[in-house]
């Protein structure tokens, strides 16, 4: 079963290189396919270049989709990490 969450980016700079690098590094530990969707574009969340190519600004609404054996844990981790890094509330 595919897991999805919607997140609003609250960091005043948006999703920039430093937190994006941390997110990408952490999601690589999961076996599930993890995608990030913004402005009708979908990228592999395990690709730093893919995530940065979206140019996600502050107040952007993004969707994170996980599909695989550890999808629940992946979504939980991403949600917690985004809050810890100050990317979302």
RADA-V302324 format. One line per field, one symbol per residue. psi: psi as a letter, one per 30 degrees, with the letter a starting at -180 (. if undefined). A space follows every 50 residues. Layout:
BEGIN
psi: ???
END
This chain:
BEGIN
psi: kkkkkkkkkfkffajaeeeeeeeeeefffkflkklkkkhgkklkfgjeee efffhjlkgkklkkkkjafheeeeeeeeeeeeeefgel.
END
